[in-house]
Amino acid sequence: MSKKTPISLPSVGQDSQQLVKGQGFGTAPVFFTAISTILGAVMFLRFGYAVGNVGLLGSIGIILLGHIVTIPTAMAIAEIATNQKVEGGGEYYIVSRSFGLNIGATIGIALYLSQAISVAFYIIAFAQAFQPVLEYLRSVPYIIDNGLLFLIQDRLVSIPALLLLILMVSTKGADLGVKALYFVVALLFISLIMFFAGTTSYVYDYSSVGFSDSITNADSFFQVFAICFPAFTGMTAGVGLSGDLKSPRKSIPLGTLSATFAGMIVYFFIVYKLYVSATPQELSSDQLIMEKIALWGPMILVGLAAATASSALGSILVAPRTLQALANDDAFPSQKMNNWLSKGKGKKAEPFNATVITSIFALIFVLAGDVDAVAEIISMFFMVTYGTICSISFLEHLSGDTSYRPTFRSRWYISLIGALACIFMMFSMNPTYAFVSLISMVILHILMSLSRKKSTGIVYLFQGAIFQVNRELRVFLQKRENDKNTQWNPAIVCLSQDFFRRQSSFNMLRWLSHRYGFGTYIHYIQGFLSKETNIVAKETKKEIIQMASKIKSNVYIDTLVSPSLTSSIAQVLQLPGVSGLENNMFLLEFSKRNSENLKGIIDNYPLIKATSFDVCVLATSERNFGFKKSINIWITRHSFQNANLMILLAYVIVGHRDWKDADIKLNAVYPDADIEIEREKLIELIKSGRLPISATNVELIAQRGKNVKQIINEKSKSADLTMIGLNDKQVKEDGETVFTGYDDISDILFVNSHNQKIIE
């Protein structure tokens, strides 16, 4: 791999070499860089159109709505920029270092396209400043007589202007300098003074209620908004100065936010001045109406030319550096392409190759020549970028990450409003463009994920956010745990030391906790806790998690080092519920073929029952749940209290995709005299509980002196899982014999319910 060239992102006219060394700039360059981009082409060319189509109130609404996006974004950028140094790539650097390189590169490409297309937008707008010259040429007799009128169009100015700009950037690079910035702002200031000082013969009737007056057959509010939205962008232009500011943590928030608010105030005055100075028809049809209102009209054209030239220059300097930063991060699938685009020219590492690509993009859109169409496309890309930046700020607030310590802080709800507003306005402006933009982002992200190493930036961000949400939910649930609640959901904890020999108990746990509950699997390691056993426990946990991930398990996995089974059970019984719901069921297991674990289960059974847990004991067989097509539930008069819990557990199990075609059969063994009464009870229970058990799958069997185990062995030979109720007294008196003697059937789940569950 070739060595990549380190880059730095300039704003309008910055010297890239100066950026490396740092200049100790104050707040003024940040403010002027942003304000010169904000007060640009759209203000001069499309605000009259906006007022003419949606009226004064509608125009104010557009300004306010636009700033619902840009103010949260400006605050988010100011916040993020004061938490970390923003290096080459500006906004791309913020996104990629927060969301990870995969998502960062996806958004970065959208950002680059918006910057590259912006070059064309500003050049097309620049040509509008030469309309008087073009109008004069159209009236020249020689041009008319020789049929040359077709040559006199905006492209006569825009294409040479773009080529000249490309030549200047290619030869001079970022040496075009910050000095031009103050000159541009001065021209903007003078042109605005001329505009506000101007008067027209139009007299607005203040006595009439007409603040929403507009032309007939006007464009829709959001169509106008889409065309005008680029006017509100540009507040991020000063972010690239981060490494060159004397105090970036002060200058970026102050400069960015002051430019945003100053631009908003100027816009309010401009739309009011337009509204009271011309008719809606004039405003809508004449895109240079500000020239006719101004005290000295040509100054508006000078201001337009200065603003658009400055913005075009800024964009053609910034866009290649964003592309260069993307290539430096190996964003593109071809390594040759990454090496070529990241290559710098000369001592100052000017992104010459990236500038060539940007110039081609710009030329294509200049040839298209439609300001409004280009504006709509730019708006979509900016919305995606701004929405992402607001989302980063929101998630950083939510995650509670101690490394996130910005000196300037926004508010989480402001960032959330900004992110949601971006999505809403994308679809309001142009649903087709919005849908295509988002689908394109998804496809790009998939391609990035396939061609790049796994990126974890977004994982850490979401982990922190989920942690905070989980913390709040757990505290909330703990405060509410004494509230009367008859609803039951399994919160199961399983303790086993045999994961690497058999996974039957783990599978049972994941089936029971798939949708309706939560499962915690504790792998027991016998021994005393030490540095060595702690390392073993961590490695074992990691290995189990990797194995479990292959079967898409939702079980929480942990390990426990303890000197004995009794001590480990005592510790697990006192564990808080991971999900926020306190554990209410304990699952143990033994092998029917080798019942070495059974004695420990029986010895510790009273300990588990002392803590009011439901108890399940899984007896595993070599059939390993067979085809997972049938579950048999057995009820006797000695274990009727367990019936509802067994039915609920069977219902939960068949909800898992592994058991999706399984049938539940309910078997009950009673004396002859009680058969019909118990049958009606069970059928009514199934109906009232809306359980997926057919009446034909309910069988009551007369005991008639037979041994219950014998009946179960005969009837459940083909069952893949058999559930049998467990009685405390039986366990105490009969010990191991309660669990043995079922040699003819598959896996068995012995169930003991602490209290009778209610099926409603």
N, C-alpha and C positions, 0 to 999 in steps of 0.2 A: 504494500500500500504506500502510495506517495505521501510525502509530508504535506499536511494541509496548512494553508496560510491563515494565521490569526487575523481576525477582522474586528472592526469597530464600526458602529452605525452612526453616521453623521446626520444632523438635521440640515436645514436649508443652508447650503454653502459652507458646511464645516470642513475643516482640513483634517483628513484622516490621520496624518502624522501627529497633529496637535492632540487628537483624541487619545492617542497612545500615551503621550507625555502628560496630558492633563493641563488645563489652563486656569483652573480656579475661578470659573465664571460665577457670577451671582445669579439672582433670580430673573433679571431683565431678559437675557437671551432665551430663557425658557418661555417667558410670557410672550415675547415678540415672535418667536418661532411659531408658537401655537396660534396667536391672534392673526398673523399674516396668512395662515392657512384657513382659519375659520372665516375671516372676512374676505372671501374669494369669489370665484366665478358665479356660483349660484346666487349669491347676494345681488350681484350686478345684473344678472340675466334672467333670473326666474322668480324673484320675489314679486315683481309686478304681475307676472302670470298667476302666482299663487293668490294674491289679493283679488285679482280680477275673477278668479274661478271660485274661491271659497269665501270671499269677503274678509273684512277686518277680523271678526271674531274667529272665523275659520283659520286665518293666518296665525293669529295668536295661539290658537289651539295646536297648530302644526309646530310652532316654536316650542310650546310647553311639552308636547308629546315627544318631540325630538330630544329635548333635554331630560326627559324621564329616562332615556337611554344613555345620553352622553354624560350627564352629571354623575350617576352611579359609576359609570366606566372611568371617568376622570378620577373619582375618589378611590376606586379600586386600584387604578394604576399608581396613583400617588401612594397608596398604602403598601402595595407590593414592592414598589420601587424603593421605599424607605426601609424595607426589610432585607433586601438583597441588592447587590450591585447589578445593574442591568448592563450586560455586555453586548457584543455584536449581535444584531438581530432585533434589538428593541423589544417590541411587543411579542415577537416570536420567541425571544429568549424568556420572557415572563411565562408564556404559556407552556413552552417545552420543559422548563425547569420546575414547573408546578404540576403539570399533568403527565409528565413523562414524554420521552422523545417520539413515541408512536403517535399519540394524540397531538402533541406539539407540532410535529411535522405535518400532520393532516391540516390543522388549523393554519399552520405557517404557509402552506401552499395557497390556501384561500386568501390569507393576508397578502401574500406576494402578488397574487392575481389582482386584488383590489388596488394595490399600489401601482402595478404596471398599467392597469387600465386607467387609473387616475391620470397618468401622464397624458394619455390620449384625450381624456376629458378636459384637462386644463388647456391643452394645445388647441382643441376645437373651440373652447371658450375664448382663448387668446385671439383667435381669428375674428371673433365678433367685434373686437375693438377696432378693426380695420374696415368695418362696414361702410363708413363714409367714403373711404378710398375706393372700395369695390363698386359702390353706387356711382361714383364719378366715372370709373372705367366703363361701366355699362352704358354710359351716355356718350362716350367718345365715338364720333362718326366713323373713324377708321375701323374700330372694332366691330361696329354694327354692320358696316358695308361689306366687310370681309368674312362675315359669319363666325366671328370669334367669341360671341357672347357665351358659348358653352364653356369656355375656359375661365370666365370670370365667376368664380364660386369660392366658397370658404376655403376649399382645399388649396387654392392658389397661395394662401397665407399659411395654413396649418401644416402642410407637408414640408415646405422649406423651413418653417420655424422648427419643426421636429428634427429635421436633418441637421440644422444648425445647432440645436441643443445637444444632439447626440455627438456631434463633432467637438463641441466645447467640453462635454463631460469626458469624452474619450481622450482628449489631449490635455486638458487641465485637471480633470478629476475633481476632487473635493476642494481644490484650491480656489474655487469660485468664491469661497469665503463667507464668513458671518457678516462681514462689513456690509454686504448688499442688503442684509436683513433690515437694518435701520433705515436705509434709503427707501426700501419698499414700504415699510410701515409709515414713514413720513408721507409718501405719496398717497397711501390709503387714507391717512388722516385728513390730508388736504382735500381729497376728492369727496369725502363724507361731509366736510364743512361746506363745500360748494353745493352739495346736494341739499343739505338742510337749509342753506341760505337762499335757495332758489324759490321762485314763485311761478304760478301759471295763471291763465285766465279762468281756469276751472274754480268755481266757488262751491264748496260743500255746504249743504243745508244742515246745520247742526240741530235744528229744531225737529227734523224728521228722525224717526227711529229706523235707521238703515245700516247698522253696523255689520249686517250680514249680506248687504247688496252684492250681487255677482252677476255675471253674464248668464244668458239663457243657454241651455244645453251645456252647462259647465262640466268639467271633469270631476270625478268623484274625489272626496276628501283624501282617501288613501292613495289614489293615483297621483294627486298633487304632492302628497307627503313623500312618496317614493322618489319623485323628481327633485324635491327640495332637501331631502335628508343629507346628501353630501355636504350641504352648507354647515351642518352641525358637527361634522367630523373634523379632524385636524387638531383636536385638543391634545392628542397623543404625540404630536410632532416633537415636543421637547424632551421626550423620554430618552432618546438617544444621547442626550447631553449628560446623562447621569455620571459617567466616568470623568467628566471635565468640569464638574461644578465644585465650587469651594465647599458648599454644604448641601449636598443633594437631598438630604433628609428634610431640609427646610425649603430649598428652591423648587424641587419638583412639585410637591403639593401646592405651594403658594403660587408658582407660575402657572401650573396647569389649571388649577381651579379658578384663579383670578381671570385667566384668558377665557375660560368657559363661561363664567358669569358675565364678564364684560361683553363678550360676543352676544349673549342672550339679550342683554339690555339694549345694545345697539340695534339688534334685530327688531325689538319691540318698537323703537322709535322709527326705524325705516319703514315698517309696514304701515304704521300710522301716517307717516308723511306721504307715502304712496297713495293711501286710501283717500286722503283729503286733497290730493293734488291732481287727480285725473279720474276719468270715468272708468268703470269696470271693463268696458270694451277696449279702451285705449291701453289699460294696464295689461290685459290679456293678449292683445295682438302685437304689441310693440315691446320686444325684449330689451330694447335700449331706452325705455321710458325714463330711466333715471337721468339720462343725458339731457332730455328735454325739460326736465324739472329743475335741474341744477342751475346755479347762478352762472356758471361758465361750463357749458356742456362738454367741451373737449377734455376737461379734467376728469370726467367720469371714464372716458375712454382710456386716458392715461392710467387711472387707478385700476381699471379692469385689466389692462395690459400688464401692469406691474404685478398685480395680485396673481393673475394666472401664470405669468412667467415664473414668478417666485415659487408658486405651488408646483408647477411642472418641474422646475429645477429640483425642488425638494423631493418630489416623487421619484424622479429618475436617478437621484443619488441614493435614496433610501431603498427602493425596490431591488436593485442589484445586490445590495448588501444583505437584504433578507434572503435572497436566493443563494448568495454565497454562504450565509450562515446555515441554511438548510443543507447545502452540499457538504459543509464541514461536519455536520452531524450524520452524514451518510443517509440522507432522507430518500434518495432515489435508488431504485433497484440496481442500476448499473454503476459499478464502482468507477468505470472510466468516466461516466457522466459526472459523478460526484467529484472526482479529481479535476476534471476540466473546469467545472463551474466554480470550484473553491479556489482555483488558482488565482493569485494576485499578480498584478503587473507593477514592476518597478519597486523602489524602496518603500513606497507607501502602501503597497499591496492593494492597489486599485482593482476592483472586480471587473476587469475588462470583459472577460468572457460572459459573465452574468449580465453585463450591460448590453452586450450584443443581443442576447435572448430577450431582454426587456424591451429593447428598441424594436425588435420584430413584432412583439405583442402590441406595443403602442402604435406602430405603423398600421397594423391591421385594423385597429379600432378607429384610427384617424381617417382611414379610407372609408370606413362605415359612415362617419360624419354626423351621426345623430346624437346630439347632446342628451336628449331625454332618455333614449334607449341605454346609452352608456351609463347615465346616472342611476337608472334602475338596477343595472347589473352591479355597479359599485355598492349601492345601498345594501344588496343582499350579502355581499362578501363582508362588508363592515359589520352588519348585524351579527353574522356568525362569529366574527372576531370579538366584538364587544360583549356579546352574550357569554362567550367563553371566559373572558377576563372577569366579568361580574360573577360568574359561577365559581371561579377560582377563589375570589375574595370571600364569597358566601361559605364555601366549603372550608376555607382556612379558619374562618370564625367558628364554624360548627365543630371542627376537629379538635380545637383546644390544644394545638401543637405548641409545646413550649419553645420550639425554635422559631416560631412565627412571632416576632417582636417588633413590628413596625413602629416608628416614632409617630407617624400619622395614622390614625385609625378611623376607618369608616364605620358603618353599622351593618350588621348582617342583613337586616331587613331592607336596607337601601340597595345592597348588592343583589338580593333576591328579586326585588322589584325590577331592577335593571335587566337581569337575566330573563325573567318572565316577559317583560315588555319587548325584548328583542324577538322572542319567539312569536308573540302575538302580532307584532307589527310586520314581521316577515310575511306571515300568511295573510294579513290584512292588505298589504301593499300589492302582492302578486302571488297568489297561492301556487301557481305553476312554477314560477321562479324559486319560491321557497322550497317546494317539494323537491325540485331538481337539485337545489343547493344541498339540502340535507342528505338526499340519496347519494349525491356525489361525495359528500364528506364520509358517509358510511363506507362506500366503495374504496375511497382513498385510504381510510383507516385499516380496512381489511388487507389491502395491498401492502401497506406499511408493516402490519403485523406479520405478514407472511415473509416479507423480505428482510426483516430486521430482527435483532435479538429482542427478547422480551423486555418491555419497559415497565418499571414498577412505580413511577412517579404518581400516577393516578391512584394506584393501589394504596399507597401510604396515606394519600389525601382522604380517600373514602374510608379507610380503616379508622382514621381519627374521627371522622364525622359519625360513622356507625357506632364507635365507642361512646361518643357523647350521647347519642340518641339512646343507646342501650342503657347507659348509666341512668338517664332520666326515667326511662321506662321501669327499670328495676326498682328504683326508689319509689316510684309511683305505685307499683304493684305491692311493694312491701307495706306501704302505708294503708293499702286497701285490703290486705290479706285477711283482716278480721271481719270484713263485710260478708254478709250472708250470701253464699253463692252455691247453688245446687249443681251447677255445671261441672262436669268432671272431664279433665283431659290428662292423659298419661304424661307424667314427667319421670322418666325411668332412668335409674342409674344401674349399670351392669358392672360387676366386678369379676374379672377372670384373669387367670394367668396362662391360659392356653390358646391365645390368639394364633400363635404360629403353628399350633398343632391342628386346630379346627376353628372355623369361623361361624359355627352354628349360632352361638349366643349373640355374636355381633350382627349377624343377619336378622335374627329375631328382633334385636333392638332397633335396627334401621327400618324394619317393616312396621313396628309399633309406633315409631316416632316420625314416620314419613310425612304425614300431613297434620294429624290431629294433636300431636304432642311433641315432646322433646326428649332426646336420648343422650345420655352421657356414658361413654364407655371408658372404664378405668382398668388399665392393664396393671395387674398386681405383680410387683417384683419383690420377692422375699429377701430380706436382709436389713441391715442398719444403714441409715442415711449417712453418706460420706461423700467426699469429693468424687471418688471413683464411681459409686453407685448413682450419684446424681448425673454424671456424664452418661452412664449406661441408660438411665431413665430417659434422658433427653434424646439420645440417639434412637432408642426403641420407639419413642413417641413419634419421631420424625418418620421412621420406617413404616409404622402402622398408618400414619396419615397418608403417606404416598400410596400404600396398597389400597387404602379405603377410597382414595380419590378416583381410582380406576373404575369403581362401581357406582360412582356418583352418590356417595353417602352423605346424608345430612346430620350424621351423628357427631357430637363433640367428643374428642378423644384426648385422654390424658394418661399419665402413668403415676404410680404410687409405690414408693419404697416403704416397706413396713416389715417388722420382724416376724409377724404371724398373721394368719388369716383373720383371727379375732380382732387384732389391733387394726388391721386394714379395714375391716367392716365397720368398726367403731368410728374410724376416721371418715370413711365415705358417708356414713349415716349423718354426719354433722356438716357435710359440705353444703354450701349454699347452692341453690339451683342456678345453673349457668344462664338459663333463659330468662330469669326473673321470676319464674314459677317455681315454687319450692318442690323439691323432689318428693314424690309420693308413692313410688314403686321401686322395689329392689329386685333385680334379676340375677339369679345364679344359675350355674349349669354343671352337669356332670355327664360323663359318657356311660351309656347303658352297657357297653362292652367292658369298660374298665372304670368302675365306680369309686375310684380312689378319693374323689372330691366329696363324695356323699356324706361321709362322717363329719367333715368340717361344716357342711351345710346344716346338718341336723343339730350339731353342737351350738351353732350360732343363730339358729332359727329364733329362739326366745329373745335374743338381743335385738334382732331386727323388728320383731313384733312389739317390743317395748317402746319403739319409737313411732308406732302407729303407721308404719308403712304397709302397703299392699305387697305381697310376696309372690314372685313367680320363680319356679324352678324348672329349668329346661333339661329334659333327659334326651340326649342326642343319640341318634342311631346311624348306622352306615348308609341308610337310604337318603340321608341328608334332605329331608322334606320332599322326596320323590319328585312328582311332576307338578306339585303345587296347584292341584286341581280340587282338592277336597279337604274340608276341616270338619272334624267331628267334635261336638261339645257334649260332655256327659254330666248329667245332673242327678244327684241322689238326695234323699231327704236329710242326710247328715251334712250335706254341703250346699244346701239351697241358697245360702247367703252369698255364695260365690257366683251364682248363675248369671246375674246381670253383668258382673264384671267380665266373665268369660264371653258373653254375647257381645259386649262392647269391644273387647279385644279382637274377637274374630271379625267384627265389622271393620275395625281399623286395618287389620291385616289384608283383607280382600280389597281394600282401597289402594294398595300398592300395586304397581304395574306387574310385579313378579307373580301376583296372585289374582290378576284381573279377571280370569275366567273361572275362579274357584267357586264351589258351592259350599254353603254352610249347612250342616245337618245337626239338628238338635235331638239328642237322645236323653231320655229320663228313665231311671229305674225306680219303681215304686211298688208297694204291695198292691195286689189285685183291686182291693176296695177303693184305692185312691186314684186309679188310673184315669178315669174320665174327668174327674174334678181337676186334676193336675194338667190334663191335656188342654182343657178350656182356658186355664190360667196362662199356659204358655202361648197358645194361639192369640189370646187377647194381648199379651205382652208384646208379641211380634207386630201385631196390627197397630197398637197404640204407639209403639216405638218406631214405626216406619222402618223396620229392619229388613234387609234383603234376604229373608229366609222364607221359602215357600212352605205353605201348610203341609204339603206332601213330604217335606223334609223334616217334619216333626214326628218322632216316633217315641211312644211310651211303651216301656217293656215291663211286664210283670216279673218280679223277682222270683217268686215261687221257689224259694229256698236255694236258688243258685248263688254262687259267689259272684260279686259284682265284677271282680277282675276277670273272671272267666267270660262273663257277658261282653265286657269291653274288648277282650282279645278276639272274640268271635266276630263281633259286629264291625270293628274298626281296622280289620286287616288291611284293607285297601286305602284307608285314609292317609293323606300326606302329613297331616298334623292332627293330633288328638289333644283336646283340652279336658282336664280332670280337676274337679274341685278338691281343695286341700283343707282339711279340718285340723285346727290347732290341737284338739284333744288326741286325734289319731297320731299326729306327729310325736306328741309327748309320750304316748303309751306304746306305740308300735315301732317308732324309729324308722330304720331303713326299709322295713317291709312295706311301708306306705308307698315308697317310690319304686319298688322292684316287683317283679312278677308280670311285667308287660312285655314279654319277649317276642310276641307275635306281631306287634304293631310298630309303626314308624316312630317318629319323634313325638314326644309328649311335653306339653306345657302344663305343669301343675300350678294351679292358681288359688291364692288365698286372698280374700278381700277383707281389709280391715273393718269396713262397714259396708252395708248393702248399698250399691250404687243405684241411683234413680234413673230409669229410662223413661223420658217424657216424649 
